[in-house]
Amino acid sequence: MTGGETLIAVVSRELAFLIHDHGFRLISGDAVPVRLESAQVGVEVRSDPREGVEVEVFRLGHESLHERWHYNGMIGRAQVPRLLQIAGERMRSAPGVIEGDPDIYQRLTADQTADSAAWTRFYSGTGPRPRSGKLP
């Protein structure tokens, strides 16, 4: 963070549109992850100087690791505030994520479950490498 700001202060500022436009409220104060919730959706934000910023969005009551929208950004050229701005832009570009659209989350679950199974086959020596090339 910049100037000694806490993660909660940066999240409150950079993801303020969730609170003002979508009815989210801050659930956790000092704890990491910082958590916001609306009536249907939860958002958790973690930040670590070695690991970067992670934002996860999920439907409340459906908090499986596979049923989450993810954004991960590495701290380097971009600092935490900018990474949260990018996460916010990506959330806005997929409004069903913020609104808890079950169809979007079912697709996320199917895609992430298939991806996980493919990597499991690869690492167990029973399948090809799922992806190759540059990291996103």
N, C-alpha and C positions, 0 to 999 in steps of 0.2 A: 504494500500500500504506500501511498505517498504522504509525506509529512506526518507520520505517526497515526494516520487514520486507522480505525478498526475496520475489520471486514464488514461488520454490520452497517457501519456508516457508509461504506462504499456501495454495498448492495442496496441499501435504502435509497441512495441517490441515483445509481446507474440503472436500477430496475424499478424505479418509482412508477413507471407506466403500469406495472402490475397492480400496484396499490391504487392508483388514481383511476385507471381505466377498466380494470378487471376485478375489482373487489377483493384483492388479496390483502392479508394482514400479516404482520410480522409475528411469528410464533416463538422463535428462540432469540434471546437477547445476546448473551455472552457466548453461548455455545457454538461450537463448530460441529456440524454444518449450521450455517445460517438457514433458517427455514421460514418460508412464507406459505400461506395456504389461502385458497378461496374455498367456496362451498364444495367444489368437486376436485380441485387439483392442488398438489403440493409441489413446491420448488425447494430444492436444497442446493446450497452453494458452499463449496469448499475451496480453500486456497492454501497452497504450500509453496514456498519459494523454490523448492526442488522439483515439485511435481506440477506446478501451474495452477490453473483454475478449472474446476469441474462444476458444471451446472447440470442438475438432473430434474426433470419434470415428470410427474407421475399422477395417475388418478388416485385419489384417496380411497383406501380399501383395496387397491390393486397395486401393491407396492413391490411386486416381483422385480428382480434385477433385470429381467428380460422385457418388462413392460414399462420402459422408461425412455424418454427422449433425452439425449445426452449432448452436451457441448463440452469439449475439452480444449483449453488453450494453454500454450506454454508461455511462461514468463520469460522475456528476453527483450526483444525490441519493443514489444507491447507489455504494458504493465497491467495490473489487476483492473483498474477502471476501464481501460480500453477493451480488455478481454470480456468484461461484463457487458459493455456496449455492444460488442459483436454478438454475444449470446442473446442479448435482447433483440437485436435486429433479426437474428435467425428465428427466434420465437415468434416475432411479429409476422415473419414471412410464412409461417405455418400456423395460422390462428387456431386451428382445431386442437393443437397441442395445449395452448393456454386454456381453452374452453373445455378440455377433457373429452373430446369427440371419441367415442368408443371405437369407431372404425379405424381411426389413426393409430390408436394404441393396440388394437388387434394386429394391424399390419406390422407395427414395431415389434410386437411379441413374436410374430411368425418369422420376421427377418432376423431378429437377434437370436432366436432359438436355432434357426438353421445355420447361422454363422458360427454359433458356439459349437454345434454338432460337427460342422466341417473342420473347425480347428481341432476339436477333440480327435477326430479321425486322423488328421494330419500328424498330431503329436503322438498318437498311439501307433503310427506306422501303417495305418490301414487305408489311408486316402491321400490324395494330392494336396499340395499347398493351396488353400482357398484363394489367396490373392498374391500377386507379385507386383513389383514396380515400386514407384515412389509412395511414401506415406502421404496421407492427405494433408 
